[in-house]
């Protein structure tokens, strides 16, 4: 990755921008009525969210140079999201604001065991294919992270980043976009997804096993396993990375996005994939300690201290310039 690039990580992909978080006594079956068990004062709280925004917020909080590619509505400004990112130092030149549109909202319901469901209205993000991603921002990224939605807009972003010799990470379930799955695999360097999502992709592409993905251009797969940590699959070996221990767990929402953001920043800074994945696990361990995806993101110094506690070594970041 070129040291001449001006951004460490760019997150690309439009979904929702605002989260509504609820704890319920149990997840509902069809026809059920369930009880929201959290404090009534929290019912009307709205949190900043979205996969790509969560990625870059984690990077910026660590001290990285981050940029965002996405389509948003006017409430990105009126609800304070733009100001929030400006304070973090995120480059917003790749954000397309639709003046007469609204951002999307996600409604997330979690039970005591951490199982959850999410209901989303995408707002203007549902039409991101009608807009072109900002090529200049993507060309300046050492690492580009692709997120939902996996459509022609996000695929164009992937091609631009790849042609500019950036590292391309894809985060999420490609099976949600079956018509684009193969094209994204052909353009991606590192895939981050759950074990289940990985097996779905292998089956959908008609591959004999996951190793065939490497013959199609992937350099690595990071399969996440919740409380069991993650599994790095490389062409010549596999590496297990345990979780980083949180002091307490309040809300698991956003742990995955922050894991990806921390991992991407580690790779952009010169870490090996193993060390970058450990950094991702550390960042995620902070996020689960508070409600909201961006409420408790760590600074680099906080992450480094917990990294040493959990992995008994320092973060071998080569360059943070």
N, C-alpha and C positions, 0 to 999 in steps of 0.2 A: 504494500500500500504506500502510495506516494506521500512523502513528508511535506510536499508542497500544497496539499489539500488544506482548505481553510476550516473544514468542519470534521469533527470526529465521527458523529453519527447523525444520520437523517432518518426520521421515521416517516413512512409513506403509507397511506391507506386511510379512507374515510369510513367511519362507523358512527357511533354516538359520541357526544361530548360531555353529557351530564349524567351522573349516576344518582339513583334513588335506592338506598340500601335498607333492607328490612330483615330482621331475624324473626323466624316463624317457629311455632312449636313442632311443626312437621311439614314436609313438602306435600302439596295437595295432589290427590288423585282426581280424575274427572268428577265434577259435581260436588267436590268437597268445599267446606268452609274451614279455613284455618285461622289461627290467632297470631297476630303480630305481637311478639313478646318483648320487644325492646321498649324503651321509655317513650311515652307519647310525644315528648318534646323532640324526638329524633325523626318523627314521621315526615315532617315537611322539610328536612334538611336535603340540600342538593350538593353533590360533590363534583369536582372536576374529574373527568375520566376520558375514556376512549383509548383504544390499544396503542396507536401511534403516539398520541400525546403523552400517555403514561410512559412509554419507552423514553422519549426525549426529556421528559421531566426528570426521570431518574439519572440520565446522563448529565444534564445540566446541574443537578444538585451535587453530583460527584465532582463537578468542576470541569466537565467536558464541554466542548463546543458543539451544540446541537442545533438541528434545523428540523422543521416540520413541513410535510407536504400533505395537504388535505383540503376538503371543501367544507365550509362552515356557513352558518347563517348569521344574521346581524346580531343575534344574542350572544355570539362569541365575544362581542365587545360589551354589550349592555349588561351581561351577567358577570363581567370581570375576568373572563378567561384570558383575553389578550393581555391585559395588564399583568395578570399572574405570570404569564410566560415572558413578558418583557422584563419583569423583575428577576426572573431566573436567567435571563440572557439568551433565550432561545431565538434563533433566526426564524422570523415568520414571513419572509418574502415568498415562501412557497405555499402559503395559505391563501386560498381563493375564498373570498367572502361574497356570498350571494345576498345582496342588500334586502331583497323582499322575501328571503327564506329564513327558516329556523333550523338550529342545530337539532340533532337527534338526542333522545333520552333513553337510558336503559334502566329497567326496574329489576333489581336483583334480590332474590329471596333465598336466604340460607337457613339451614336448621342447625341444631346443636352439634351435629357430627361433621359439619362443614360441607355437606352436600348442598347444591344450589341449583336454581333455575334462573334464567334471565329472559326477560321480555323487552324487546327493543323496538323503538320507532326511529327510523334512520333520518328523518327530516331531509335536508338537502343532500345529505351524503348518498341517498338512494340514486342520485343523478350524477355521480362523480364522473361517469364515463363520458359525459358531454363536455368535460373540461380536460385540458392538457396539463400534465404535471410540469412543474418548473424545472426545466433541464439544467439551468445554471446552478441551482442549489444542489441537485443530484450529482452533478459533475464534481462538486467540491467536497463530497462526502468520502471519507475513508471507509466507512461502513454504512450501508443502507439497509434498514429493516423494513420488510414488507409485511403489512398487516391486512386484516379485513378492510375493504372488500377485495376479494381476489377476482378482478375483472380486467377489462382491456386497459383501463386507466392505470391500475397498479402494475400491470404487466409492462406497459410503456415505461413506467418509472424504473422497473427492473432492468430493462434493456439499456436505458440511458446510463444508469449507474454501472452496469457491467462493461459497457463500451468505454467508460471513463476509467476503467481499471480499479473500480472500487470493489470491496467485498460485499456480497449480497447475502443477507440472512432473511429467511422467510419464517414467520412465526404464526402457527395456527394450523387449522385443518383444511388441507387442500381439497378434501372430499366435498367440501361445501361449494366448490366451483369445479365440478367434474369436467366441464368442457375446456377448462384452462389448466387443469392439473399438470399435464405433460409439459406444456409450454413453460410453466413456472419451474418445474424440476430442471428443465434444460437451462434455465437462467439463474438458478440459485446455487450458491456455494455451500451454505449451511442451513439445514432445516431444523427448526426447533418445534416440537409438538409432543403430545402425549404418546405413550406406548400404543394406546388404542387407535389414535389418529394415524400413527405410522403404519399399523397393520391394515387399516382401511385403505390407505393410499397404495400400499403394495398390491393389495387385492384389486383395487380399481384399475391400476395400470397393467394388470395381468402379469406381474413379475413373479419369478419363482421364489425369491426371498428379498429381504431388504438390501442385501449386498449388490443386487443389480442396480440400485440407485446410484452407486458409485461409478458404474460403467456408463451412466447417463449424464455424468458431469458433477454430481454432488461431491463435495470434499469431506463432509462430516454430517452426522445426524446427532442432535441432542434430544434424547427422549426423556421427558419429565415424568416423574412417578409420585408426585405429591409428597407425602411424609417420608417416602423411601428415597428421596433425592432424585438424581438424574443419572442417565446412562449415556456416555459419549461413545458413539459408534463411528469408528474410523476404518478405512479400507484394510488396515493391517492389525488393528487391535481394538479393544473396548476398554473403557475406563469408567468406573463407578464414582460418582461424586455425591457424598452424603449432604444432607441439608445443613444449613447453618442454624444453630439453635436460637430461637427468639426468647426473650425474657418472659413473654406471655403472649397469648394469641387472642385477639379481639375480633378480627375480621379478615378472612382470607382473600377478599376481593382485591384484585390488582397484583397479587403475588406473582402471577405468571408474567404479566407485562413488565414488572420491575425486574424480574429475573432476566428477561430478554434484554432490557435496557442496560443492566449491569454487565451482562456477558458481552454485549456489543461494545460497550465502552472499554472493557478489558482488552478485547481484540484490537480495537482502534488504537489503544495505547501501547501495543506491543506484547501483550501477554500471550502465552500459549493457550490453546483452547481449553486445557484442563484448568489452568489458573483463572482464565476469564470466566469459566463456568462456576468456579468457586466464588468469584466476586459477585456473579449474578445471584447465587444462593444467599450470600450475605445481605445484599440489597433487599431481596424478598423477605428476609427474616425481620427486617425493620418494618416493612409495609404492613405485615399482619398484626403488628402491635397497636394499630389504631384503625378507626373506621375511615374508609376512603382510600383510593388508590395512590394519592399523592400527599397524604397528610403527614406521614412520618418517614419520608425519604431521607437517607443518611447523607452527610457530607463524606468526602473522601477520607477524612481523618477518622470519622466514626466507623466507616466501613473497614478501614485498615486495622483498627483496634479489634473489631469483632472477627475479622479474617484471621488474625494471629491467634486469637483465643480458640477458634474452631479448627483451624488447619495447621496450627503450630509452625507457621512460617509467615513471612511478610509478602505482601502483594508485589510480585516482580514486574512492576510497570516499567517498561523501557523508556517511554517518552510521554510526558504530559504537557509538552510544549504546544 
